[in-house]
Amino acid sequence: MVATVAANTLTSSIFGVAAFAQPIMGRVFLAGQENALDFYNNVYAAPLFITALVSLLLFIVGGVFTGIAIAAYDLWPRWTGWVYAATTVDFVLSNFLLPVGQSVTSALLFVATVVVAWSASREVEGDGERTGIATTN
């Protein structure tokens, strides 16, 4: 979980660059300022690419560990953990190898997550029946 949260936080900062710095870069360039290329090179320098690499690696690690944990939990379908782990890795790699693959892996990740959530809700409902606690529907 920590790796996944860290990955999403770092990735958000990279998208922040795209959302806020790129429009300014365009205005600086269109205004004919001579330092437009310097501005661009300073934004898209080693720190940004290192942050992107670390966030992608953390995303993969977090997804694999989460998938293994889901697969190891006896009350959830085992396949959902393996699908979760594989799709997080495929999601990152498809960005570089086959961008259209992100749609497929996102859909599979969504299915695995919904099945886990549904199974967890069914498990909670079942706990009330086993312990004699009344459940509300």
N, C-alpha and C positions, 0 to 999 in steps of 0.2 A: 504494500500500500504506500509506504514512504517513497519508494522509487517511482511509482506511478504519479503520485501527487507532485513530486519534484519535477518529473518530466513534463507534466502539464503546465506547471508554473513557468518553467524555462521556455517551453514552447510558446506560451502566451506572450512572453517578452519579445520573441522573434516576430510574432504576428503584429505586435505593437509597432515594430519598426516598419512593417509593410503598411500599416494603417496610418501612421503619423509622419514618418520620415520621408517616405516615397513621394507623397504629394508635395512636400516642401522642396524635395530635390527637383521635381518637375518645374515648380515655379521659379526656383533659382536658375535652372537651365534656360527656361523660356525668357527670363529677364535678362539673359545675356551676361550674367555675372561670371567672371573668369574663374572663380573658385568652385564652380559647380562640380567639376570632376574631382576636386580635392574633397569636397563634402561627401560625395558618393563613395569615394575610396576609404574615407574615414569611417563611414557607417558600415560598409560591407568589408570589414577588415577581420583579422584573425579572431578577436573576441566574439564576434557574432557567429562565426563558423564553428568555433570551439563550443560555444553555448548550444548551437544546433546539434552538434555531434553528441555532446553529453546528454542532451535531452532525448535524442533518439535512442541512445543506448539504454538510458534509464527507463524509457517507455518499453523497450523490449524486455529488459530484466523484470520490470514490474509486471508486465503481462504474462511472462512465463511463470514467475513465482505465483501469481494469482491463479493462473490456470492449473498449476500443480496442486495448489491448495483446494481448488474446487474439485478436481478429479479425485483427490484423496478423501474428501468428505463423503461418507457412505450414504447419506440421505439424499444427495443430489445426483443426477445422472452423470456418470463418469465422462461421457463423451463431451459434455459441455465444457469441462475443464481443458480437455485437449484442444477443442475447437477454439476456446478463448486464447490459449497460449499460442497456437499456430497462427491465428488471425492477427494477433498483435504484431508478431514477427513479420508476417506477410504484408500487413498494412504499411509498415515502415519500408520494407524492401521494395514493394511495388511502386512506391513513390519514385524510386530511381530506375527500376527495371521495366515496369509496365503500369503506367499511371492509371489506366482503366481498371486495374486490379483492385484499387482502393475501394471502388464501389462494391465489388463482390465481397471483399474481406470485411468491409463495414457492415454489410447485410448479415454475414455469418456471425460476426461479433455481436450484433444486435440480437440475433436469434438465440445464441448461447446465453446472453445476459438475461433475456426475457425468460428463458426456461429455468435458469437458476433462481431468478426472482419469484417466479410462479411456484417452483418447488419449495423455496423457503417459506412462502406464505402458506402453502399447504402443510408444511411441517409445523408451523406455529399453530394452525388450526387443529392439527392432530395432537399437539401437546396438551391443549385444554381438555381433550377427551380422555387422554391417558391419565391425567392427574386429577380429574374430577372437577376442574375449574370450568365454569360455564363460559361459553364463547358467545359473542354477539355477532349476528350477521346482518 
